[in-house]
Amino acid sequence: MKYLVSIFILLLLLSCSDLSSPEEVNTSMIKEILENIETAFNFADSEVIMSYYHPDFLHNGDNYQNEELRWQIRSIDYNEIMISDIEIEFFTDFSAIANFTLILKSINNEEEFSEPSNENGDISYFHKESGEWKILGNQLEY
């Protein structure tokens, strides 16, 4: 009888818990970062955007300060950003590339990119450190 009660309790606990795989959790974390960047850009908050960057960021030779300048220029040239069709590819438990469509809108025109692209890709490369995903740039081999 104790055996049946134990099995019943175990089944009850399993049915009530959220059994997401580590990859699902990591995918959710990275998608949340991209959504937060989109929101921060639309509210002109570059400080929030840069909080998702690793201090050792390096992408195509551009460092953290260059990237901060890139966001300032984007906010001058564009007033809205949209990120959609996000797909995450994991290479290890600590490295991933986000592929997505990035649309930068201004009053006069609209530009669309599939990321990572040769033109941008700066927010596509992620590295997990101390349980937190940060944008690191394309400096690692993926």
Biotite code that builds the C-alpha atoms (Angstrom):
import biotite.structure as struc

atoms = struc.array([
    struc.Atom([0.000, 0.000, 0.000], chain_id="A", res_id=1, res_name="MET", atom_name="CA", element="C"),
    struc.Atom([2.838, 2.413, 0.857], chain_id="A", res_id=2, res_name="LYS", atom_name="CA", element="C"),
    struc.Atom([4.286, 1.621, -2.553], chain_id="A", res_id=3, res_name="TYR", atom_name="CA", element="C"),
    struc.Atom([1.055, 2.609, -4.350], chain_id="A", res_id=4, res_name="LEU", atom_name="CA", element="C"),
    struc.Atom([0.725, 5.824, -2.324], chain_id="A", res_id=5, res_name="VAL", atom_name="CA", element="C"),
    struc.Atom([4.331, 6.747, -3.157], chain_id="A", res_id=6, res_name="SER", atom_name="CA", element="C"),
    struc.Atom([3.746, 6.141, -6.857], chain_id="A", res_id=7, res_name="ILE", atom_name="CA", element="C"),
    struc.Atom([0.530, 8.172, -6.748], chain_id="A", res_id=8, res_name="PHE", atom_name="CA", element="C"),
    struc.Atom([2.309, 11.109, -5.050], chain_id="A", res_id=9, res_name="ILE", atom_name="CA", element="C"),
    struc.Atom([5.178, 10.925, -7.541], chain_id="A", res_id=10, res_name="LEU", atom_name="CA", element="C"),
    struc.Atom([2.770, 10.924, -10.501], chain_id="A", res_id=11, res_name="LEU", atom_name="CA", element="C"),
    struc.Atom([0.873, 13.832, -9.005], chain_id="A", res_id=12, res_name="LEU", atom_name="CA", element="C"),
    struc.Atom([4.068, 15.845, -8.539], chain_id="A", res_id=13, res_name="LEU", atom_name="CA", element="C"),
    struc.Atom([5.225, 15.074, -12.072], chain_id="A", res_id=14, res_name="LEU", atom_name="CA", element="C"),
    struc.Atom([1.910, 16.119, -13.584], chain_id="A", res_id=15, res_name="SER", atom_name="CA", element="C"),
    struc.Atom([1.961, 19.435, -11.693], chain_id="A", res_id=16, res_name="CYS", atom_name="CA", element="C"),
    struc.Atom([5.547, 20.405, -12.468], chain_id="A", res_id=17, res_name="SER", atom_name="CA", element="C"),
    struc.Atom([6.826, 22.175, -15.547], chain_id="A", res_id=18, res_name="ASP", atom_name="CA", element="C"),
    struc.Atom([9.271, 19.734, -17.078], chain_id="A", res_id=19, res_name="LEU", atom_name="CA", element="C"),
    struc.Atom([10.934, 21.980, -19.649], chain_id="A", res_id=20, res_name="SER", atom_name="CA", element="C"),
    struc.Atom([14.169, 20.738, -21.109], chain_id="A", res_id=21, res_name="SER", atom_name="CA", element="C"),
    struc.Atom([17.328, 22.821, -20.601], chain_id="A", res_id=22, res_name="PRO", atom_name="CA", element="C"),
    struc.Atom([17.240, 23.743, -24.307], chain_id="A", res_id=23, res_name="GLU", atom_name="CA", element="C"),
    struc.Atom([13.659, 25.023, -23.998], chain_id="A", res_id=24, res_name="GLU", atom_name="CA", element="C"),
    struc.Atom([14.640, 27.107, -20.974], chain_id="A", res_id=25, res_name="VAL", atom_name="CA", element="C"),
    struc.Atom([17.687, 28.531, -22.763], chain_id="A", res_id=26, res_name="ASN", atom_name="CA", element="C"),
    struc.Atom([15.659, 29.267, -25.892], chain_id="A", res_id=27, res_name="THR", atom_name="CA", element="C"),
    struc.Atom([13.127, 31.116, -23.789], chain_id="A", res_id=28, res_name="SER", atom_name="CA", element="C"),
    struc.Atom([15.865, 33.131, -22.060], chain_id="A", res_id=29, res_name="MET", atom_name="CA", element="C"),
    struc.Atom([17.445, 34.240, -25.353], chain_id="A", res_id=30, res_name="ILE", atom_name="CA", element="C"),
    struc.Atom([14.077, 35.090, -26.907], chain_id="A", res_id=31, res_name="LYS", atom_name="CA", element="C"),
    struc.Atom([13.282, 37.188, -23.852], chain_id="A", res_id=32, res_name="GLU", atom_name="CA", element="C"),
    struc.Atom([16.555, 39.103, -24.283], chain_id="A", res_id=33, res_name="ILE", atom_name="CA", element="C"),
    struc.Atom([15.711, 39.874, -27.919], chain_id="A", res_id=34, res_name="LEU", atom_name="CA", element="C"),
    struc.Atom([12.185, 40.952, -26.974], chain_id="A", res_id=35, res_name="GLU", atom_name="CA", element="C"),
    struc.Atom([13.590, 43.198, -24.231], chain_id="A", res_id=36, res_name="ASN", atom_name="CA", element="C"),
    struc.Atom([16.053, 44.753, -26.685], chain_id="A", res_id=37, res_name="ILE", atom_name="CA", element="C"),
    struc.Atom([13.186, 45.436, -29.077], chain_id="A", res_id=38, res_name="GLU", atom_name="CA", element="C"),
    struc.Atom([11.162, 47.107, -26.313], chain_id="A", res_id=39, res_name="THR", atom_name="CA", element="C"),
    struc.Atom([14.148, 49.087, -25.006], chain_id="A", res_id=40, res_name="ALA", atom_name="CA", element="C"),
    struc.Atom([14.979, 50.369, -28.488], chain_id="A", res_id=41, res_name="PHE", atom_name="CA", element="C"),
    struc.Atom([11.392, 51.453, -29.057], chain_id="A", res_id=42, res_name="ASN", atom_name="CA", element="C"),
    struc.Atom([11.589, 53.403, -25.789], chain_id="A", res_id=43, res_name="PHE", atom_name="CA", element="C"),
    struc.Atom([15.047, 54.802, -26.665], chain_id="A", res_id=44, res_name="ALA", atom_name="CA", element="C"),
    struc.Atom([16.730, 53.094, -23.701], chain_id="A", res_id=45, res_name="ASP", atom_name="CA", element="C"),
    struc.Atom([20.220, 52.138, -24.852], chain_id="A", res_id=46, res_name="SER", atom_name="CA", element="C"),
    struc.Atom([21.307, 51.450, -21.267], chain_id="A", res_id=47, res_name="GLU", atom_name="CA", element="C"),
    struc.Atom([18.897, 48.507, -21.081], chain_id="A", res_id=48, res_name="VAL", atom_name="CA", element="C"),
    struc.Atom([20.056, 47.258, -24.480], chain_id="A", res_id=49, res_name="ILE", atom_name="CA", element="C"),
    struc.Atom([23.706, 47.325, -23.436], chain_id="A", res_id=50, res_name="MET", atom_name="CA", element="C"),
    struc.Atom([22.909, 45.479, -20.195], chain_id="A", res_id=51, res_name="SER", atom_name="CA", element="C"),
    struc.Atom([22.480, 42.335, -22.313], chain_id="A", res_id=52, res_name="TYR", atom_name="CA", element="C"),
    struc.Atom([26.022, 42.598, -23.690], chain_id="A", res_id=53, res_name="TYR", atom_name="CA", element="C"),
    struc.Atom([29.059, 40.884, -22.282], chain_id="A", res_id=54, res_name="HIS", atom_name="CA", element="C"),
    struc.Atom([31.778, 43.438, -21.378], chain_id="A", res_id=55, res_name="PRO", atom_name="CA", element="C"),
    struc.Atom([34.207, 41.524, -23.655], chain_id="A", res_id=56, res_name="ASP", atom_name="CA", element="C"),
    struc.Atom([31.854, 41.815, -26.650], chain_id="A", res_id=57, res_name="PHE", atom_name="CA", element="C"),
    struc.Atom([33.667, 41.638, -29.983], chain_id="A", res_id=58, res_name="LEU", atom_name="CA", element="C"),
    struc.Atom([31.926, 41.393, -33.354], chain_id="A", res_id=59, res_name="HIS", atom_name="CA", element="C"),
    struc.Atom([33.723, 41.830, -36.686], chain_id="A", res_id=60, res_name="ASN", atom_name="CA", element="C"),
    struc.Atom([36.408, 43.803, -34.840], chain_id="A", res_id=61, res_name="GLY", atom_name="CA", element="C"),
    struc.Atom([33.929, 46.095, -33.051], chain_id="A", res_id=62, res_name="ASP", atom_name="CA", element="C"),
    struc.Atom([34.094, 46.113, -29.246], chain_id="A", res_id=63, res_name="ASN", atom_name="CA", element="C"),
    struc.Atom([31.532, 47.017, -26.579], chain_id="A", res_id=64, res_name="TYR", atom_name="CA", element="C"),
    struc.Atom([32.017, 50.779, -27.016], chain_id="A", res_id=65, res_name="GLN", atom_name="CA", element="C"),
    struc.Atom([31.670, 50.507, -30.807], chain_id="A", res_id=66, res_name="ASN", atom_name="CA", element="C"),
    struc.Atom([28.463, 48.548, -30.317], chain_id="A", res_id=67, res_name="GLU", atom_name="CA", element="C"),
    struc.Atom([27.076, 51.167, -27.945], chain_id="A", res_id=68, res_name="GLU", atom_name="CA", element="C"),
    struc.Atom([27.777, 53.782, -30.631], chain_id="A", res_id=69, res_name="LEU", atom_name="CA", element="C"),
    struc.Atom([26.065, 51.558, -33.229], chain_id="A", res_id=70, res_name="ARG", atom_name="CA", element="C"),
    struc.Atom([22.890, 51.570, -31.096], chain_id="A", res_id=71, res_name="TRP", atom_name="CA", element="C"),
    struc.Atom([23.052, 55.346, -30.725], chain_id="A", res_id=72, res_name="GLN", atom_name="CA", element="C"),
    struc.Atom([23.295, 55.703, -34.507], chain_id="A", res_id=73, res_name="ILE", atom_name="CA", element="C"),
    struc.Atom([20.438, 53.260, -34.990], chain_id="A", res_id=74, res_name="ARG", atom_name="CA", element="C"),
    struc.Atom([18.283, 55.319, -32.628], chain_id="A", res_id=75, res_name="SER", atom_name="CA", element="C"),
    struc.Atom([19.016, 58.434, -34.701], chain_id="A", res_id=76, res_name="ILE", atom_name="CA", element="C"),
    struc.Atom([18.299, 56.722, -38.024], chain_id="A", res_id=77, res_name="ASP", atom_name="CA", element="C"),
    struc.Atom([15.336, 54.599, -36.945], chain_id="A", res_id=78, res_name="TYR", atom_name="CA", element="C"),
    struc.Atom([12.455, 55.018, -34.545], chain_id="A", res_id=79, res_name="ASN", atom_name="CA", element="C"),
    struc.Atom([11.288, 51.407, -34.330], chain_id="A", res_id=80, res_name="GLU", atom_name="CA", element="C"),
    struc.Atom([12.769, 47.941, -34.405], chain_id="A", res_id=81, res_name="ILE", atom_name="CA", element="C"),
    struc.Atom([10.931, 44.649, -34.816], chain_id="A", res_id=82, res_name="MET", atom_name="CA", element="C"),
    struc.Atom([12.444, 41.213, -34.269], chain_id="A", res_id=83, res_name="ILE", atom_name="CA", element="C"),
    struc.Atom([10.470, 38.214, -35.493], chain_id="A", res_id=84, res_name="SER", atom_name="CA", element="C"),
    struc.Atom([10.803, 34.591, -36.632], chain_id="A", res_id=85, res_name="ASP", atom_name="CA", element="C"),
    struc.Atom([13.362, 33.848, -33.915], chain_id="A", res_id=86, res_name="ILE", atom_name="CA", element="C"),
    struc.Atom([15.119, 30.487, -34.080], chain_id="A", res_id=87, res_name="GLU", atom_name="CA", element="C"),
    struc.Atom([17.962, 29.540, -31.757], chain_id="A", res_id=88, res_name="ILE", atom_name="CA", element="C"),
    struc.Atom([20.757, 27.136, -32.669], chain_id="A", res_id=89, res_name="GLU", atom_name="CA", element="C"),
    struc.Atom([22.810, 25.773, -29.750], chain_id="A", res_id=90, res_name="PHE", atom_name="CA", element="C"),
    struc.Atom([26.386, 24.598, -30.240], chain_id="A", res_id=91, res_name="PHE", atom_name="CA", element="C"),
    struc.Atom([27.159, 23.839, -26.597], chain_id="A", res_id=92, res_name="THR", atom_name="CA", element="C"),
    struc.Atom([25.374, 24.483, -23.330], chain_id="A", res_id=93, res_name="ASP", atom_name="CA", element="C"),
    struc.Atom([27.165, 27.842, -23.348], chain_id="A", res_id=94, res_name="PHE", atom_name="CA", element="C"),
    struc.Atom([27.028, 29.097, -26.945], chain_id="A", res_id=95, res_name="SER", atom_name="CA", element="C"),
    struc.Atom([24.194, 29.817, -29.343], chain_id="A", res_id=96, res_name="ALA", atom_name="CA", element="C"),
    struc.Atom([23.297, 31.783, -32.442], chain_id="A", res_id=97, res_name="ILE", atom_name="CA", element="C"),
    struc.Atom([19.923, 33.445, -32.832], chain_id="A", res_id=98, res_name="ALA", atom_name="CA", element="C"),
    struc.Atom([18.545, 33.623, -36.366], chain_id="A", res_id=99, res_name="ASN", atom_name="CA", element="C"),
    struc.Atom([15.704, 36.063, -36.895], chain_id="A", res_id=100, res_name="PHE", atom_name="CA", element="C"),
    struc.Atom([14.237, 38.782, -39.059], chain_id="A", res_id=101, res_name="THR", atom_name="CA", element="C"),
    struc.Atom([15.187, 42.289, -37.978], chain_id="A", res_id=102, res_name="LEU", atom_name="CA", element="C"),
    struc.Atom([13.185, 45.219, -39.287], chain_id="A", res_id=103, res_name="ILE", atom_name="CA", element="C"),
    struc.Atom([14.386, 48.753, -38.650], chain_id="A", res_id=104, res_name="LEU", atom_name="CA", element="C"),
    struc.Atom([11.729, 51.373, -39.375], chain_id="A", res_id=105, res_name="LYS", atom_name="CA", element="C"),
    struc.Atom([11.946, 55.098, -39.802], chain_id="A", res_id=106, res_name="SER", atom_name="CA", element="C"),
    struc.Atom([9.424, 57.589, -41.063], chain_id="A", res_id=107, res_name="ILE", atom_name="CA", element="C"),
    struc.Atom([11.047, 57.618, -44.526], chain_id="A", res_id=108, res_name="ASN", atom_name="CA", element="C"),
    struc.Atom([11.984, 53.997, -45.109], chain_id="A", res_id=109, res_name="ASN", atom_name="CA", element="C"),
    struc.Atom([12.180, 50.468, -43.805], chain_id="A", res_id=110, res_name="GLU", atom_name="CA", element="C"),
    struc.Atom([15.138, 48.080, -43.846], chain_id="A", res_id=111, res_name="GLU", atom_name="CA", element="C"),
    struc.Atom([14.850, 44.353, -43.286], chain_id="A", res_id=112, res_name="GLU", atom_name="CA", element="C"),
    struc.Atom([17.641, 41.924, -42.457], chain_id="A", res_id=113, res_name="PHE", atom_name="CA", element="C"),
    struc.Atom([17.819, 38.229, -41.772], chain_id="A", res_id=114, res_name="SER", atom_name="CA", element="C"),
    struc.Atom([20.212, 37.801, -38.876], chain_id="A", res_id=115, res_name="GLU", atom_name="CA", element="C"),
    struc.Atom([22.995, 37.001, -38.544], chain_id="A", res_id=116, res_name="PRO", atom_name="CA", element="C"),
    struc.Atom([23.869, 38.903, -41.683], chain_id="A", res_id=117, res_name="SER", atom_name="CA", element="C"),
    struc.Atom([27.058, 40.356, -43.078], chain_id="A", res_id=118, res_name="ASN", atom_name="CA", element="C"),
    struc.Atom([25.659, 43.846, -42.452], chain_id="A", res_id=119, res_name="GLU", atom_name="CA", element="C"),
    struc.Atom([24.692, 43.261, -38.819], chain_id="A", res_id=120, res_name="ASN", atom_name="CA", element="C"),
    struc.Atom([24.516, 40.048, -36.842], chain_id="A", res_id=121, res_name="GLY", atom_name="CA", element="C"),
    struc.Atom([25.742, 41.903, -33.798], chain_id="A", res_id=122, res_name="ASP", atom_name="CA", element="C"),
    struc.Atom([22.884, 40.675, -31.571], chain_id="A", res_id=123, res_name="ILE", atom_name="CA", element="C"),
    struc.Atom([22.917, 37.095, -32.845], chain_id="A", res_id=124, res_name="SER", atom_name="CA", element="C"),
    struc.Atom([25.831, 35.512, -30.962], chain_id="A", res_id=125, res_name="TYR", atom_name="CA", element="C"),
    struc.Atom([25.256, 34.469, -27.358], chain_id="A", res_id=126, res_name="PHE", atom_name="CA", element="C"),
    struc.Atom([27.386, 33.043, -24.594], chain_id="A", res_id=127, res_name="HIS", atom_name="CA", element="C"),
    struc.Atom([26.158, 31.766, -21.236], chain_id="A", res_id=128, res_name="LYS", atom_name="CA", element="C"),
    struc.Atom([28.194, 32.670, -18.182], chain_id="A", res_id=129, res_name="GLU", atom_name="CA", element="C"),
    struc.Atom([27.189, 32.145, -14.545], chain_id="A", res_id=130, res_name="SER", atom_name="CA", element="C"),
    struc.Atom([23.733, 31.016, -15.672], chain_id="A", res_id=131, res_name="GLY", atom_name="CA", element="C"),
    struc.Atom([23.081, 34.183, -17.682], chain_id="A", res_id=132, res_name="GLU", atom_name="CA", element="C"),
    struc.Atom([23.051, 34.610, -21.461], chain_id="A", res_id=133, res_name="TRP", atom_name="CA", element="C"),
    struc.Atom([24.950, 37.623, -22.817], chain_id="A", res_id=134, res_name="LYS", atom_name="CA", element="C"),
    struc.Atom([25.589, 38.877, -26.326], chain_id="A", res_id=135, res_name="ILE", atom_name="CA", element="C"),
    struc.Atom([29.255, 38.196, -27.055], chain_id="A", res_id=136, res_name="LEU", atom_name="CA", element="C"),
    struc.Atom([29.613, 38.801, -30.782], chain_id="A", res_id=137, res_name="GLY", atom_name="CA", element="C"),
    struc.Atom([31.057, 36.445, -33.367], chain_id="A", res_id=138, res_name="ASN", atom_name="CA", element="C"),
    struc.Atom([34.463, 36.106, -31.742], chain_id="A", res_id=139, res_name="GLN", atom_name="CA", element="C"),
    struc.Atom([33.976, 32.431, -30.832], chain_id="A", res_id=140, res_name="LEU", atom_name="CA", element="C"),
    struc.Atom([33.906, 29.572, -33.289], chain_id="A", res_id=141, res_name="GLU", atom_name="CA", element="C"),
    struc.Atom([30.327, 28.347, -33.589], chain_id="A", res_id=142, res_name="TYR", atom_name="CA", element="C"),
])
